[in-house]
Amino acid sequence: MKKTIALLGATGKVGGKISEILLKDGFHLKLIAQTESKFERFKDLGAEVIPADIMDVSALTEAFRNADGAYVMTPPDFGAVSYRAFQRKVGDAVIEAVKKSGIQYIVNLSSCGGHMHEGNGLIGGLAEQEVKLNQLENVNVLHLRPAYFLDNSLLNAPLIKQLGINGTTADADHEIPMVATKDIAAVAAAYLAKLDFEGKSVQAILGQRNYSFNEITEIIGNAIGKPDLQYVQFPVEQSIQAMVEQGLSADVAKDIAGMETSLKSGVMNYEKRTAANTSPTSAEVFIQEAFLPWYNSL
């Protein structure tokens, strides 16, 4: 009999792909949904959808109860006045639900840089949650630490289309591991299918290789027919102001910029690359398969 798996964040890039993989393989999924209408495609595949706020301890407990394992993560709230406070509220609700439900296997989406609590922007809250999960007794916890998402390039497609440049606050030449979310989902789904990990452990997912933002920009430029596309490192304050004007809270904007500027200090390079943490999708393949169709649709 196939296992029952509870999932948070099934409408996200990673969680959605995990759900598709496990449902196609015949697993019973319990998906926690704040907006049930977004989960119709999963319901059609046989998933059980539980309408609930991600901070609702009772609903989370019910979802985790009698499940063989769970995939947990902290969804973004770009309007949060204090992003770290938001991360802590979500994290504490998950911890309480794990304790009350008796679930014994947790796959937690963290990040490269999850060994640091400060100086890494958004990632610091994920590091805190790793520690809290590690303090749980009689619960097996696997922390996934993926590298910088190749999927983040999709957010820059309008900038590239409208202004003819690519850019963030990160250094142009520093090489970091970059990974496609479909690779993260494949690793997570494999662990959730087997639930054979014990104790508290970490699995890095580093993509096929390391890239600089200059190189990513060159790959994008060649794909869209603009081989001279340039990468621009934006001033931090200018970038924060632009994000606020787009609707992000000032604190979230500062945390995003903080994460990007921390890359040069080696936050994403902490995990040593091995065959076990190298995944198949290259930036070249990702740009052709995911970025280019999105860019052309704009």
N, C-alpha and C positions, 0 to 999 in steps of 0.2 A: 504493500500500500504506500502510495506517495505521501511525502511529508506535508504538513501544514506550515506555511511560512507567513508571518506578519510583516508588512512593509510600511514604512513611512516614506513620504516623498515620491509616490508613484507617478506623479505628473511631471517630475523633474527629468533632466536628461539622463541621469544614471538610473534612478528608480524605475522610470518608465521602461527602459531597456531590460532591466532585471525582470520586471513583471512579464514582459513579452516572452523572454527566454523560459522562465519557470512555468508559465501557463501553457506554452506549447509543449513542454516536457511532461505535462500532466500533474503538476503540483497544485495543491489547494492554497490559494492566496487570500489573506485577509488584509485589505487595503484601507488605511485610515485616510478618509477624504474630508476636507473642509468644504469642498464644492463637489457634490456628488455627480453633477452633470458632466464633469471633466473625465469621469471614470467609465463612461458608457462602453468604450471599446474594450475595457478590461472585463466588465460585467458580461459582455457578449462572449468572452472567452472563458467564462466560468468563475471569475473572481468574486469573492464576497466583499462588498464595499460597506465600510462602517463610517457613516457621517459623523465627524467629530472634529473639534479643535485639537491641534497637536499638543496643546497644554492641558487638555482634559485628562487628568490622571485616571479617572474611572473608566473612560472610554479606551484609553491606552491599555489599562490593565485587562479589560475584557478582551481586547484584540490579542494581547500577548498570551492570555490564559489558554491552555491546551494547544498552543502552537509549538511546533518542534523547535523553531528558531525564528529570529527576527532580524530584519535589516533596519537600522536606525540611522538618522542623520538630522542635521539642523537645517531646515529650509530657510532661504533668505527672506528677510523683511527689510527691504530697502528704505522703508520709511521710519524705521525704529529710531527713536530719539537717542537711545543708548544701545548700540548693537551688542555689546558684551552683556548687558543686562538681559536683553532678549535671548541671547544664546544660553545664558544661565537658566532662565525660566524654562525654556524648552528642554534643556539637558536635565534639569532637576525633575521635571515631569516624567521624562523617560526613565530615569533612575528609580523613581518611586514606583512606577508601573512595573518595572522589571522585578523589583523586590516583592511586590504584592502578588504578582501573577505566578511566580515560581518558574518562569521560563529559564532555560539553562544554556541557550546558545544565542549569542548576539554578534552580528557583523555590523561594525560601526564605520561609517564613512567619515574619515578624518582628512588629513592632507599631509603631503610632504611639508616639513616645518612644524609638524605636530609635536615635536619635542620641546618647543619653545612657547612660553606663556605670554611673552611680551616682545615687542619689536618686530612683529610680523603681521600687523594689521588684523584682518578677519580671522587669520589662522589661530590666533591666541586663544580664542574661545573654544576651538576644537581641541586644542591641547589640554585645556582645563577638563573638558568632557572625557578625554582619554583617562585622565587620572581618576575621575569619579567612577568610571566604569571599572577600572582596575581594582577599585576598593570593594567591589561587590564580591561577596563570598559565594562559593559553589555555583558560579556562573562562568561559562567559557566565553571569552570575548576576543574577537579578532578585529583589530583596527586596520582598516585600509588607508594607506597613505599615498594617494595618487599625486602625480606631478601637476604642473600647470596645465590647465585644460586647453587643448587645441581648439575646443569649441568656443573659447573666449574670442577667437578671431571673428566669429559671426557677429559679435556686437560691434565690431569696427567696420563692417561692410558698408553701412550708410556713410560713415566718414570717408572711406575710400572712394565711394561712388560720387559723393557730393564735392569733396575738396581735393581729391586726387592724392591724398597722403594717408599713411598708416601711422598710428602713434599711441603711446601710453606714457606713464611717468617712469617706466622701467628703462634701465640702460640699454643701449642699442646693441652692444657687442658681447655682453655677458651671456654665456651659453648655459641653458637650464634644460632639464628633461621636460618634455611636453607629451601629453597623452590624450588620446581620443576617449570620450566618455563611453563609447561602445566597448572599448577594451576594459575599462573599469567595471562595467556591467557584467562582462563575460567572466571576469575573475570573481566578482561578488556572487554571481549566480552559481558558479562552480562550488564555492565554499558553502553556500546555503543548501545546495543539493546534497552535499555529503555530510555536512556538520560533523567533521572528523577532527576539528581542532580542539586543543585542550588548554586550559589555563588562560593566561593573558598573552597575546602575541600581536605582532605587527607584520603586515605585508605591504611593502612598497609596490607601486605600479608606475613605472617610469617611461612608458612609451617605447618607441623603437630606438630613439637616440636623443641627444641634446641638440638644441637649436638656440641661436640668438634671435632677437627680434628683427635684426637686419636680415637674417637669412629667411625667416618666415615671411617678411615683407617681399623679398625677392621671389620666393615661391608663389606668393599670391599674385605679384605683378606679372610673372610669366603666365600664370593661369588665366588672367583676365585680359591679356594682351597689352599690358602696360609694364614692360620690362624695366623701365626707369622709375617705377614707384619707389618713393622714398619713405623711410621711417623717421619720425620726429619724436624726440623725447620731450614731452610737454613739461613745463614748469609745474611743480606740485600745486601751488595755490591756484593757478589758472585751471588746472584739471579739476580740482575740488569744486571750484566755482561753477564750472561747466556741468559737472554731475549734479550739483544742487539745482541748477536751472532746469535740468532734465527730470527733476522730481525726487531725487535721492535726499535723504536727510544729511545734514552736515557731518554727523558722526559716522554714518556709513561711508560717505564720500572720503572722509579722512582715513577710514580703515582700509578702503580699497587702495587708495594711494599709498598707504603705509605698507600694504602687502607688496605692491609693485616695486616700491623703492627698496624694500628689504631683500629683493632677489639678488642684488649685487653683493650682499654679505654672505651669500651661500645658503640661504634658507632652504631653497629647493634642491641644493646639491648635497645635503646632509646624508641622504640615503645612498649607499654605494651601489652602483649598477652591477647586477649579476644576470645570468641567464634566467633565473627564476622571477626577477622583477622587471624584465624587459618584455614589452608587449608588441604585437605585430604591426599596428597601424602607423605608417609614417605620415609626416606632415604633408608630403606630396600627395599621397592617396587621400588624406582627409580633405585637403583643399579641393581636389577634383570631385570627390563624392559628396561633400557637405557644403563647403563654402561657396563653390562656383554656382550651384543651382540657386542658393539663397541670394547671392550677389546679383545674378541675372534676373531674379524676380523683383528686384527693387525698382 
